[in-house]
Amino acid sequence: MTSSGTTGPLDPAVAARLKRTADGLVPAIAQQYDTGEVLMLGWMDDEALHRTLTTGRATYWSRSRREYWVKGDTSGHVQHVKSVALDCDGDTVLVKVDQTGAACHTGDRTCFDADVLPLGK
């Protein structure tokens, strides 16, 4: 990742708990804080998590564009952060947000409504 434009370091106690991929990323699940609706999955490095915790806006690392993006800066579909939690292994972040508009880049409310797979019974 890049260090240009950083807003500061992630709290060392939090950083020490993270189990990152080989690219230095952790998956971040965005969930609507009041309904529990799962909205999307993004990726964060230490800087994106720091920005999310300090600005109150969900910030992710775009693997395709190789840059930080604040959800809603382009689309207007903002994620206002209500809480952030690590899972028990420290390898996934749960970001509870108040989502304005669509969370998915396709324009759907969530990234998980369009392709529900059948269960074999």
ChimeraX attribute file (.defattr): number of C-alpha atoms within 10 A of each C-alpha:
attribute: neighborCount
match mode: 1-to-1
recipient: residues
	/A:1	15
	/A:2	9
	/A:3	9
	/A:4	6
	/A:5	8
	/A:6	11
	/A:7	13
	/A:8	12
	/A:9	13
	/A:10	18
	/A:11	11
	/A:12	9
	/A:13	8
	/A:14	13
	/A:15	16
	/A:16	10
	/A:17	13
	/A:18	20
	/A:19	14
	/A:20	17
	/A:21	11
	/A:22	7
	/A:23	9
	/A:24	13
	/A:25	23
	/A:26	22
	/A:27	17
	/A:28	24
	/A:29	17
	/A:30	26
	/A:31	25
	/A:32	22
	/A:33	17
	/A:34	10
	/A:35	8
	/A:36	11
	/A:37	14
	/A:38	19
	/A:39	21
	/A:40	17
	/A:41	19
	/A:42	18
	/A:43	20
	/A:44	25
	/A:45	23
	/A:46	22
	/A:47	22
	/A:48	24
	/A:49	27
	/A:50	20
	/A:51	22
	/A:52	21
	/A:53	18
	/A:54	14
	/A:55	13
	/A:56	15
	/A:57	20
	/A:58	28
	/A:59	27
	/A:60	24
	/A:61	22
	/A:62	14
	/A:63	14
	/A:64	6
	/A:65	8
	/A:66	10
	/A:67	12
	/A:68	20
	/A:69	15
	/A:70	17
	/A:71	19
	/A:72	19
	/A:73	12
	/A:74	9
	/A:75	12
	/A:76	11
	/A:77	18
	/A:78	20
	/A:79	26
	/A:80	21
	/A:81	23
	/A:82	17
	/A:83	15
	/A:84	18
	/A:85	12
	/A:86	15
	/A:87	10
	/A:88	9
	/A:89	9
	/A:90	16
	/A:91	16
	/A:92	20
	/A:93	22
	/A:94	17
	/A:95	25
	/A:96	24
	/A:97	23
	/A:98	19
	/A:99	21
	/A:100	14
	/A:101	16
	/A:102	19
	/A:103	25
	/A:104	16
	/A:105	12
	/A:106	10
	/A:107	12
	/A:108	14
	/A:109	20
	/A:110	22
	/A:111	17
	/A:112	14
	/A:113	11
	/A:114	10
	/A:115	7
	/A:116	7
	/A:117	6
	/A:118	6
	/A:119	5
	/A:120	4
	/A:121	3
